[in-house]
Amino acid sequence: MTTRKKSQAGKVLEKYTGGPLTLGRFLASIRKGEEMGLEEFGKLLGISKSHLSDIENGRKLVSAALAAQYAKKLGYSEKQFIRLTLQDSLNRQGLERYRVGIEAS
């Protein structure tokens, strides 16, 4: 893990989503940007609309492996999705002072 400053894009997304960027908020912004409903987007990811809603609203966390699968299905960076889900886990455990940085081997 490394400490990094937020990118400009991250700051814009946080402003747009109304808080710190999480995987759930990122998925919601992608879904809304594609003008898709929960059911359609959930089918794309292979999950139910209620499960997607739980992820988007921070009621459920996603494993790093699932985050990578979602990234592949959506054509996004696996690294970014994994970083967000690991950060979500740290934040949920009260360890927000730590920031996750990912480097591929």
N, CA, C and O atoms as a GROMACS GRO file, in nm:
protein
  420
    1MET      N    1   0.083  -0.117   0.000
    1MET     CA    2   0.000   0.000   0.000
    1MET      C    3   0.088   0.124   0.000
    1MET      O    4   0.196   0.127   0.059
    2THR      N    5   0.038   0.226  -0.069
    2THR     CA    6   0.110   0.352  -0.074
    2THR      C    7   0.014   0.466  -0.047
    2THR      O    8  -0.107   0.452  -0.062
    3THR      N    9   0.069   0.578  -0.007
    3THR     CA   10  -0.012   0.698   0.011
    3THR      C   11  -0.001   0.779  -0.117
    3THR      O   12   0.109   0.807  -0.164
    4ARG      N   13  -0.116   0.817  -0.172
    4ARG     CA   14  -0.116   0.891  -0.296
    4ARG      C   15  -0.216   1.005  -0.287
    4ARG      O   16  -0.315   0.998  -0.214
    5LYS      N   17  -0.189   1.111  -0.363
    5LYS     CA   18  -0.285   1.220  -0.373
    5LYS      C   19  -0.395   1.179  -0.469
    5LYS      O   20  -0.373   1.100  -0.561
    6LYS      N   21  -0.514   1.234  -0.448
    6LYS     CA   22  -0.625   1.204  -0.536
    6LYS      C   23  -0.603   1.265  -0.673
    6LYS      O   24  -0.552   1.376  -0.686
    7SER      N   25  -0.641   1.190  -0.776
    7SER     CA   26  -0.633   1.243  -0.911
    7SER      C   27  -0.747   1.343  -0.931
    7SER      O   28  -0.844   1.344  -0.856
    8GLN      N   29  -0.734   1.425  -1.033
    8GLN     CA   30  -0.839   1.522  -1.065
    8GLN      C   31  -0.968   1.448  -1.098
    8GLN      O   32  -1.076   1.490  -1.055
    9ALA      N   33  -0.959   1.338  -1.174
    9ALA     CA   34  -1.078   1.261  -1.209
    9ALA      C   35  -1.146   1.206  -1.084
    9ALA      O   36  -1.269   1.206  -1.075
   10GLY      N   37  -1.067   1.159  -0.988
   10GLY     CA   38  -1.123   1.108  -0.863
   10GLY      C   39  -1.198   1.216  -0.788
   10GLY      O   40  -1.304   1.190  -0.730
   11LYS      N   41  -1.143   1.337  -0.787
   11LYS     CA   42  -1.209   1.448  -0.720
   11LYS      C   43  -1.342   1.482  -0.786
   11LYS      O   44  -1.441   1.510  -0.718
   12VAL      N   45  -1.344   1.480  -0.920
   12VAL     CA   46  -1.468   1.509  -0.993
   12VAL      C   47  -1.572   1.403  -0.963
   12VAL      O   48  -1.689   1.435  -0.939
   13LEU      N   49  -1.532   1.275  -0.964
   13LEU     CA   50  -1.626   1.168  -0.934
   13LEU      C   51  -1.679   1.178  -0.792
   13LEU      O   52  -1.798   1.154  -0.769
   14GLU      N   53  -1.594   1.214  -0.698
   14GLU     CA   54  -1.640   1.230  -0.559
   14GLU      C   55  -1.742   1.342  -0.550
   14GLU      O   56  -1.840   1.331  -0.477
   15LYS      N   57  -1.719   1.450  -0.623
   15LYS     CA   58  -1.815   1.561  -0.622
   15LYS      C   59  -1.947   1.515  -0.684
   15LYS      O   60  -2.054   1.547  -0.633
   16TYR      N   61  -1.939   1.441  -0.794
   16TYR     CA   62  -2.058   1.394  -0.865
   16TYR      C   63  -2.136   1.293  -0.782
   16TYR      O   64  -2.259   1.298  -0.779
   17THR      N   65  -2.066   1.202  -0.714
   17THR     CA   66  -2.134   1.095  -0.641
   17THR      C   67  -2.172   1.135  -0.499
   17THR      O   68  -2.245   1.062  -0.432
   18GLY      N   69  -2.125   1.249  -0.453
   18GLY     CA   70  -2.166   1.298  -0.322
   18GLY      C   71  -2.087   1.246  -0.204
   18GLY      O   72  -2.135   1.251  -0.092
   19GLY      N   73  -1.968   1.197  -0.227
   19GLY     CA   74  -1.886   1.150  -0.116
   19GLY      C   75  -1.763   1.079  -0.165
   19GLY      O   76  -1.736   1.077  -0.286
   20PRO      N   77  -1.687   1.021  -0.074
   20PRO     CA   78  -1.566   0.950  -0.114
   20PRO      C   79  -1.600   0.841  -0.216
   20PRO      O   80  -1.702   0.773  -0.204
   21LEU      N   81  -1.514   0.825  -0.314
   21LEU     CA   82  -1.539   0.727  -0.418
   21LEU      C   83  -1.526   0.586  -0.362
   21LEU      O   84  -1.425   0.550  -0.302
   22THR      N   85  -1.630   0.507  -0.383
   22THR     CA   86  -1.632   0.366  -0.345
   22THR      C   87  -1.661   0.286  -0.471
   22THR      O   88  -1.701   0.343  -0.572
   23LEU      N   89  -1.640   0.157  -0.465
   23LEU     CA   90  -1.672   0.075  -0.581
   23LEU      C   91  -1.821   0.086  -0.612
   23LEU      O   92  -1.860   0.094  -0.728
   24GLY      N   93  -1.903   0.086  -0.509
   24GLY     CA   94  -2.048   0.097  -0.529
   24GLY      C   95  -2.087   0.227  -0.598
   24GLY      O   96  -2.168   0.226  -0.690
   25ARG      N   97  -2.031   0.337  -0.553
   25ARG     CA   98  -2.060   0.466  -0.616
   25ARG      C   99  -2.008   0.471  -0.759
   25ARG      O  100  -2.071   0.528  -0.848
   26PHE      N  101  -1.892   0.409  -0.781
   26PHE     CA  102  -1.835   0.405  -0.916
   26PHE      C  103  -1.925   0.323  -1.008
   26PHE      O  104  -1.952   0.365  -1.121
   27LEU      N  105  -1.972   0.208  -0.961
   27LEU     CA  106  -2.063   0.127  -1.041
   27LEU      C  107  -2.192   0.203  -1.071
   27LEU      O  108  -2.243   0.198  -1.183
   28ALA      N  109  -2.245   0.273  -0.971
   28ALA     CA  110  -2.367   0.350  -0.991
   28ALA      C  111  -2.346   0.459  -1.096
   28ALA      O  112  -2.434   0.482  -1.179
   29SER      N  113  -2.232   0.526  -1.093
   29SER     CA  114  -2.206   0.632  -1.190
   29SER      C  115  -2.192   0.574  -1.331
   29SER      O  116  -2.236   0.635  -1.428
   30ILE      N  117  -2.130   0.456  -1.343
   30ILE     CA  118  -2.120   0.391  -1.474
   30ILE      C  119  -2.260   0.355  -1.524
   30ILE      O  120  -2.295   0.383  -1.638
   31ARG      N  121  -2.339   0.293  -1.437
   31ARG     CA  122  -2.475   0.250  -1.473
   31ARG      C  123  -2.560   0.368  -1.518
   31ARG      O  124  -2.628   0.362  -1.620
   32LYS      N  125  -2.556   0.475  -1.441
   32LYS     CA  126  -2.635   0.593  -1.475
   32LYS      C  127  -2.584   0.660  -1.603
   32LYS      O  128  -2.663   0.709  -1.684
   33GLY      N  129  -2.453   0.661  -1.620
   33GLY     CA  130  -2.395   0.716  -1.742
   33GLY      C  131  -2.437   0.639  -1.866
   33GLY      O  132  -2.451   0.697  -1.974
   34GLU      N  133  -2.455   0.510  -1.851
   34GLU     CA  134  -2.500   0.424  -1.961
   34GLU      C  135  -2.652   0.423  -1.972
   34GLU      O  136  -2.708   0.358  -2.060
   35GLU      N  137  -2.719   0.497  -1.883
   35GLU     CA  138  -2.865   0.506  -1.879
   35GLU      C  139  -2.929   0.368  -1.869
   35GLU      O  140  -3.022   0.334  -1.943
   36MET      N  141  -2.877   0.289  -1.776
   36MET     CA  142  -2.928   0.154  -1.752
   36MET      C  143  -2.993   0.147  -1.615
   36MET      O  144  -2.952   0.216  -1.522
   37GLY      N  145  -3.095   0.064  -1.605
   37GLY     CA  146  -3.159   0.040  -1.477
   37GLY      C  147  -3.082  -0.065  -1.398
   37GLY      O  148  -2.989  -0.127  -1.449
   38LEU      N  149  -3.122  -0.082  -1.273
   38LEU     CA  150  -3.056  -0.181  -1.186
   38LEU      C  151  -3.064  -0.322  -1.243
   38LEU      O  152  -2.966  -0.396  -1.240
   39GLU      N  153  -3.180  -0.359  -1.295
   39GLU     CA  154  -3.198  -0.495  -1.345
   39GLU      C  155  -3.109  -0.523  -1.465
   39GLU      O  156  -3.041  -0.626  -1.470
   40GLU      N  157  -3.108  -0.432  -1.562
   40GLU     CA  158  -3.027  -0.451  -1.682
   40GLU      C  159  -2.877  -0.454  -1.650
   40GLU      O  160  -2.804  -0.539  -1.700
   41PHE      N  161  -2.834  -0.362  -1.565
   41PHE     CA  162  -2.692  -0.355  -1.528
   41PHE      C  163  -2.653  -0.476  -1.444
   41PHE      O  164  -2.544  -0.531  -1.459
   42GLY      N  165  -2.742  -0.517  -1.355
   42GLY     CA  166  -2.717  -0.636  -1.274
   42GLY      C  167  -2.699  -0.760  -1.360
   42GLY      O  168  -2.611  -0.842  -1.334
   43LYS      N  169  -2.783  -0.774  -1.463
   43LYS     CA  170  -2.769  -0.888  -1.554
   43LYS      C  171  -2.634  -0.886  -1.624
   43LYS      O  172  -2.572  -0.990  -1.643
   44LEU      N  173  -2.590  -0.767  -1.662
   44LEU     CA  174  -2.460  -0.753  -1.726
   44LEU      C  175  -2.347  -0.803  -1.634
   44LEU      O  176  -2.251  -0.864  -1.680
   45LEU      N  177  -2.361  -0.775  -1.504
   45LEU     CA  178  -2.261  -0.818  -1.406
   45LEU      C  179  -2.283  -0.961  -1.357
   45LEU      O  180  -2.195  -1.021  -1.295
   46GLY      N  181  -2.402  -1.016  -1.385
   46GLY     CA  182  -2.434  -1.151  -1.339
   46GLY      C  183  -2.485  -1.156  -1.196
   46GLY      O  184  -2.470  -1.256  -1.127
   47ILE      N  185  -2.548  -1.045  -1.151
   47ILE     CA  186  -2.604  -1.038  -1.015
   47ILE      C  187  -2.746  -0.983  -1.021
   47ILE      O  188  -2.787  -0.925  -1.122
   48SER      N  189  -2.821  -1.001  -0.913
   48SER     CA  190  -2.958  -0.951  -0.907
   48SER      C  191  -2.958  -0.799  -0.887
   48SER      O  192  -2.860  -0.740  -0.843
   49LYS      N  193  -3.072  -0.738  -0.920
   49LYS     CA  194  -3.082  -0.593  -0.901
   49LYS      C  195  -3.076  -0.556  -0.753
   49LYS      O  196  -3.025  -0.450  -0.719
   50SER      N  197  -3.126  -0.642  -0.666
   50SER     CA  198  -3.120  -0.611  -0.522
   50SER      C  199  -2.976  -0.619  -0.472
   50SER      O  200  -2.935  -0.539  -0.388
   51HIS      N  201  -2.900  -0.716  -0.522
   51HIS     CA  202  -2.759  -0.727  -0.482
   51HIS      C  203  -2.681  -0.605  -0.534
   51HIS      O  204  -2.598  -0.550  -0.462
   52LEU      N  205  -2.708  -0.565  -0.658
   52LEU     CA  206  -2.643  -0.447  -0.714
   52LEU      C  207  -2.677  -0.323  -0.632
   52LEU      O  208  -2.589  -0.242  -0.603
   53SER      N  209  -2.802  -0.309  -0.594
   53SER     CA  210  -2.844  -0.195  -0.512
   53SER      C  211  -2.769  -0.195  -0.378
   53SER      O  212  -2.726  -0.090  -0.330
   54ASP      N  213  -2.754  -0.313  -0.319
   54ASP     CA  214  -2.681  -0.324  -0.192
   54ASP      C  215  -2.535  -0.281  -0.209
   54ASP      O  216  -2.480  -0.214  -0.122
   55ILE      N  217  -2.473  -0.319  -0.320
   55ILE     CA  218  -2.334  -0.278  -0.346
   55ILE      C  219  -2.327  -0.128  -0.368
   55ILE      O  220  -2.242  -0.061  -0.308
   56GLU      N  221  -2.414  -0.075  -0.453
   56GLU     CA  222  -2.412   0.068  -0.484
   56GLU      C  223  -2.433   0.154  -0.360
   56GLU      O  224  -2.377   0.263  -0.350
   57ASN      N  225  -2.514   0.106  -0.267
   57ASN     CA  226  -2.546   0.184  -0.148
   57ASN      C  227  -2.460   0.149  -0.027
   57ASN      O  228  -2.488   0.192   0.084
   58GLY      N  229  -2.354   0.071  -0.049
   58GLY     CA  230  -2.258   0.042   0.057
   58GLY      C  231  -2.305  -0.057   0.162
   58GLY      O  232  -2.244  -0.066   0.268
   59ARG      N  233  -2.412  -0.131   0.132
   59ARG     CA  234  -2.460  -0.230   0.229
   59ARG      C  235  -2.387  -0.363   0.216
   59ARG      O  236  -2.384  -0.443   0.310
   60LYS      N  237  -2.327  -0.387   0.100
   60LYS     CA  238  -2.248  -0.509   0.078
   60LYS      C  239  -2.116  -0.472   0.014
   60LYS      O  240  -2.109  -0.382  -0.069
   61LEU      N  241  -2.012  -0.544   0.054
   61LEU     CA  242  -1.880  -0.526  -0.006
   61LEU      C  243  -1.858  -0.634  -0.111
   61LEU      O  244  -1.925  -0.737  -0.112
   62VAL      N  245  -1.764  -0.608  -0.199
   62VAL     CA  246  -1.730  -0.699  -0.307
   62VAL      C  247  -1.587  -0.747  -0.286
   62VAL      O  248  -1.500  -0.668  -0.248
   63SER      N  249  -1.562  -0.874  -0.309
   63SER     CA  250  -1.425  -0.926  -0.298
   63SER      C  251  -1.340  -0.871  -0.412
   63SER      O  252  -1.393  -0.824  -0.513
   64ALA      N  253  -1.209  -0.876  -0.394
   64ALA     CA  254  -1.118  -0.830  -0.499
   64ALA      C  255  -1.137  -0.912  -0.627
   64ALA      O  256  -1.131  -0.857  -0.737
   65ALA      N  257  -1.159  -1.042  -0.612
   65ALA     CA  258  -1.178  -1.128  -0.730
   65ALA      C  259  -1.304  -1.089  -0.807
   65ALA      O  260  -1.303  -1.083  -0.930
   66LEU      N  261  -1.413  -1.062  -0.734
   66LEU     CA  262  -1.536  -1.019  -0.801
   66LEU      C  263  -1.519  -0.881  -0.864
   66LEU      O  264  -1.570  -0.856  -0.973
   67ALA      N  265  -1.449  -0.792  -0.796
   67ALA     CA  266  -1.424  -0.659  -0.851
   67ALA      C  267  -1.351  -0.670  -0.984
   67ALA      O  268  -1.384  -0.598  -1.079
   68ALA      N  269  -1.254  -0.760  -0.992
   68ALA     CA  270  -1.180  -0.781  -1.117
   68ALA      C  271  -1.272  -0.835  -1.226
   68ALA      O  272  -1.263  -0.793  -1.342
   69GLN      N  273  -1.361  -0.927  -1.190
   69GLN     CA  274  -1.457  -0.981  -1.287
   69GLN      C  275  -1.550  -0.872  -1.339
   69GLN      O  276  -1.576  -0.864  -1.459
   70TYR      N  277  -1.599  -0.787  -1.249
   70TYR     CA  278  -1.688  -0.678  -1.291
   70TYR      C  279  -1.616  -0.583  -1.386
   70TYR      O  280  -1.673  -0.539  -1.485
   71ALA      N  281  -1.490  -0.553  -1.355
   71ALA     CA  282  -1.412  -0.464  -1.441
   71ALA      C  283  -1.399  -0.523  -1.581
   71ALA      O  284  -1.417  -0.452  -1.680
   72LYS      N  285  -1.369  -0.652  -1.590
   72LYS     CA  286  -1.356  -0.718  -1.721
   72LYS      C  287  -1.487  -0.711  -1.798
   72LYS      O  288  -1.488  -0.678  -1.917
   73LYS      N  289  -1.597  -0.742  -1.730
   73LYS     CA  290  -1.728  -0.742  -1.796
   73LYS      C  291  -1.765  -0.604  -1.849
   73LYS      O  292  -1.832  -0.591  -1.951
   74LEU      N  293  -1.721  -0.500  -1.779
   74LEU     CA  294  -1.757  -0.363  -1.816
   74LEU      C  295  -1.651  -0.295  -1.903
   74LEU      O  296  -1.674  -0.186  -1.956
   75GLY      N  297  -1.535  -0.359  -1.918
   75GLY     CA  298  -1.428  -0.300  -1.999
   75GLY      C  299  -1.352  -0.190  -1.928
   75GLY      O  300  -1.302  -0.097  -1.991
   76TYR      N  301  -1.343  -0.201  -1.796
   76TYR     CA  302  -1.271  -0.102  -1.716
   76TYR      C  303  -1.144  -0.164  -1.658
   76TYR      O  304  -1.122  -0.285  -1.670
   77SER      N  305  -1.064  -0.082  -1.595
   77SER     CA  306  -0.938  -0.125  -1.535
   77SER      C  307  -0.963  -0.214  -1.412
   77SER      O  308  -1.028  -0.173  -1.316
   78GLU      N  309  -0.910  -0.336  -1.417
   78GLU     CA  310  -0.920  -0.425  -1.301
   78GLU      C  311  -0.849  -0.362  -1.182
   78GLU      O  312  -0.897  -0.370  -1.068
   79LYS      N  313  -0.737  -0.299  -1.208
   79LYS     CA  314  -0.658  -0.235  -1.102
   79LYS      C  315  -0.742  -0.134  -1.025
   79LYS      O  316  -0.739  -0.130  -0.902
   80GLN      N  317  -0.817  -0.051  -1.097
   80GLN     CA  318  -0.900   0.051  -1.032
   80GLN      C  319  -1.011  -0.012  -0.949
   80GLN      O  320  -1.036   0.030  -0.836
   81PHE      N  321  -1.078  -0.113  -1.004
   81PHE     CA  322  -1.187  -0.177  -0.931
   81PHE      C  323  -1.135  -0.247  -0.805
   81PHE      O  324  -1.197  -0.238  -0.699
   82ILE      N  325  -1.021  -0.315  -0.816
   82ILE     CA  326  -0.963  -0.383  -0.701
   82ILE      C  327  -0.920  -0.282  -0.596
   82ILE      O  328  -0.944  -0.302  -0.477
   83ARG      N  329  -0.858  -0.173  -0.638
   83ARG     CA  330  -0.817  -0.068  -0.544
   83ARG      C  331  -0.937  -0.014  -0.467
   83ARG      O  332  -0.931   0.002  -0.346
   84LEU      N  333  -1.045   0.013  -0.539
   84LEU     CA  334  -1.164   0.067  -0.473
   84LEU      C  335  -1.223  -0.032  -0.372
   84LEU      O  336  -1.262   0.008  -0.263
   85THR      N  337  -1.231  -0.159  -0.408
   85THR     CA  338  -1.291  -0.256  -0.316
   85THR      C  339  -1.204  -0.279  -0.193
   85THR      O  340  -1.255  -0.298  -0.083
   86LEU      N  341  -1.071  -0.278  -0.211
   86LEU     CA  342  -0.983  -0.291  -0.094
   86LEU      C  343  -0.993  -0.168  -0.004
   86LEU      O  344  -0.991  -0.181   0.118
   87GLN      N  345  -1.003  -0.050  -0.066
   87GLN     CA  346  -1.019   0.072   0.013
   87GLN      C  347  -1.152   0.070   0.088
   87GLN      O  348  -1.159   0.112   0.204
   88ASP      N  349  -1.258   0.022   0.022
   88ASP     CA  350  -1.388   0.009   0.088
   88ASP      C  351  -1.377  -0.078   0.212
   88ASP      O  352  -1.433  -0.045   0.317
   89SER      N  353  -1.304  -0.188   0.201
   89SER     CA  354  -1.287  -0.279   0.314
   89SER      C  355  -1.214  -0.212   0.429
   89SER      O  356  -1.254  -0.224   0.544
   90LEU      N  357  -1.106  -0.141   0.398
   90LEU     CA  358  -1.032  -0.068   0.503
   90LEU      C  359  -1.122   0.036   0.570
   90LEU      O  360  -1.124   0.047   0.692
   91ASN      N  361  -1.195   0.111   0.489
   91ASN     CA  362  -1.283   0.215   0.543
   91ASN      C  363  -1.388   0.155   0.635
   91ASN      O  364  -1.418   0.210   0.741
   92ARG      N  365  -1.445   0.042   0.596
   92ARG     CA  366  -1.549  -0.024   0.674
   92ARG      C  367  -1.494  -0.068   0.809
   92ARG      O  368  -1.568  -0.076   0.907
   93GLN      N  369  -1.364  -0.096   0.814
   93GLN     CA  370  -1.300  -0.141   0.938
   93GLN      C  371  -1.243  -0.026   1.020
   93GLN      O  372  -1.172  -0.048   1.117
   94GLY      N  373  -1.276   0.098   0.980
   94GLY     CA  374  -1.229   0.214   1.054
   94GLY      C  375  -1.085   0.252   1.027
   94GLY      O  376  -1.023   0.322   1.106
   95LEU      N  377  -1.032   0.208   0.915
   95LEU     CA  378  -0.892   0.233   0.881
   95LEU      C  379  -0.880   0.329   0.762
   95LEU      O  380  -0.795   0.310   0.675
   96GLU      N  381  -0.966   0.432   0.760
   96GLU     CA  382  -0.967   0.525   0.648
   96GLU      C  383  -0.838   0.604   0.632
   96GLU      O  384  -0.812   0.660   0.526
   97ARG      N  385  -0.758   0.609   0.737
   97ARG     CA  386  -0.633   0.684   0.730
   97ARG      C  387  -0.533   0.619   0.634
   97ARG      O  388  -0.435   0.682   0.594
   98TYR      N  389  -0.558   0.493   0.598
   98TYR     CA  390  -0.472   0.423   0.503
   98TYR      C  391  -0.530   0.432   0.363
   98TYR      O  392  -0.652   0.425   0.346
   99ARG      N  393  -0.445   0.449   0.265
   99ARG     CA  394  -0.487   0.456   0.125
   99ARG      C  395  -0.423   0.341   0.048
   99ARG      O  396  -0.305   0.311   0.066
  100VAL      N  397  -0.502   0.279  -0.035
  100VAL     CA  398  -0.456   0.164  -0.112
  100VAL      C  399  -0.401   0.210  -0.246
  100VAL      O  400  -0.463   0.290  -0.317
  101GLY      N  401  -0.284   0.159  -0.279
  101GLY     CA  402  -0.225   0.177  -0.411
  101GLY      C  403  -0.193   0.038  -0.465
  101GLY      O  404  -0.140  -0.046  -0.392
  102ILE      N  405  -0.224   0.012  -0.589
  102ILE     CA  406  -0.207  -0.121  -0.648
  102ILE      C  407  -0.101  -0.115  -0.757
  102ILE      O  408  -0.100  -0.024  -0.841
  103GLU      N  409  -0.012  -0.212  -0.754
  103GLU     CA  410   0.087  -0.228  -0.861
  103GLU      C  411   0.079  -0.371  -0.911
  103GLU      O  412   0.086  -0.466  -0.832
  104ALA      N  413   0.065  -0.387  -1.041
  104ALA     CA  414   0.063  -0.522  -1.099
  104ALA      C  415   0.205  -0.576  -1.103
  104ALA      O  416   0.301  -0.501  -1.119
  105SER      N  417   0.218  -0.708  -1.089
  105SER     CA  418   0.352  -0.767  -1.092
  105SER      C  419   0.396  -0.793  -1.234
  105SER      O  420   0.506  -0.842  -1.257
   0.00000   0.00000   0.00000
